[in-house]
């Protein structure tokens, strides 16, 4: 009998073992390389990292191990004459286990893939990679980490540098700037000071954050420089200053102070009119700059003698908001009109004077900026010559109204004779803030009744605050359109 040749391990076994070894080597290399690159803030792209790791851990490496084991069991079955049933059982058992594992791996990959889509990199504003972090399915408390696209395989975490901050600001405002100082730390966070290349006297500050946001005072500093020049040339006797925000967190010194407003001092109520005209002039000059018009700046009037909490009256110019709530509107060039500034200063001095029990000495009927004064102009223009009495009053709710006359009349809907009472009631300020609006009512009362049977609108009037001029609308219902002069004066139908 010839010598029996023992079966050699099949080539597929060595191939599968090599695949397993290669898979493990690639994975270990990626982990090691990422560990070595971390000090440079360089990481594998999230999607690639996920897919590579998932495919390797859940498919390639387990498949290589299971296939190697099954091939080895097949080899043993061929080599041994006994125990084939046991080996066959092991082969079947291994195949079943691997099948179950494969299904589990597929489901896990789908779930992890969905999570990765939610939490992984995506291209955000200006092409930056953004990685989302935060509560599951909730925006509150979430934040982003920003990365530069180092290459198709790697990403580099964003950190501010003097050059990157300068480039961002130059792109934002379309101007060339040069650095003049910095309090930045080792990783780039801090406060940078820059100056315009064309005008080195124009200095502003920028504080970047890891969210690629910038606290900066470029526009306000630009507006302050323009307004400061106007004050020095036109109003040299007037006191003014620059308001600053709190210093940058963790930084001290002049370089980390951010300009937040241009402040002029108002001595008292008698000085308010002059201050209003100065603010309007400053606003007009500052808005000649596209920066102020497009991004907004702030003028502040510091009212001496007013309660501390109300002493600073802020006047936003350009695209600025009075607050974060959506009902606040862009101010634009609103405060180039001195009367709108004066109306607010007058109101501030009238109702917010400092001191125990101190009252304003303002004559409320002397100026059309006050409701009482506006009605005085309205009465003198329309009702005095007609012989109506001058009887202003306030309702139990504090609303201003004025009694005009009593008579009799009848409605079109009924022939019954009724008593009538006519009053003029204050409505509100016009939408453009320039006029006080009044409504002339005629109430019809049945004989002996105390409550009106019906009310009709006789007319509606506007009194311009700055001049006291009266505009008759010709409106007899809220849906009616006013006269052209009324619409132009009030800025509304």
QUIDA-V767974 format. One record per helix or strand of 3 or more residues. SS is the DSSP state (H for helix, E for strand). FROM is the first residue (numbers start at 0). LEN is the number of residues. If there is no record, write none. Layout:
# QUIDA-V767974
ss=SS from=FROM len=LEN
ss=SS from=FROM len=LEN
This chain:
# QUIDA-V767974
ss=H from=10 len=28
ss=E from=41 len=3
ss=H from=45 len=34
ss=H from=83 len=36
ss=E from=120 len=3
ss=H from=124 len=3
ss=E from=128 len=5
ss=E from=142 len=6
ss=E from=153 len=4
ss=H from=161 len=12
ss=E from=176 len=6
ss=E from=191 len=5
ss=E from=202 len=6
ss=E from=213 len=3
ss=H from=217 len=17
ss=E from=239 len=5
ss=H from=253 len=3
ss=E from=258 len=8
ss=H from=268 len=18
ss=H from=289 len=6
ss=E from=296 len=7
ss=H from=307 len=3
ss=E from=311 len=7
ss=H from=333 len=3
ss=H from=337 len=14
ss=H from=370 len=13
ss=E from=390 len=4
ss=E from=399 len=10
ss=E from=417 len=12
ss=E from=434 len=11
ss=E from=453 len=11
ss=E from=469 len=3
ss=H from=483 len=7
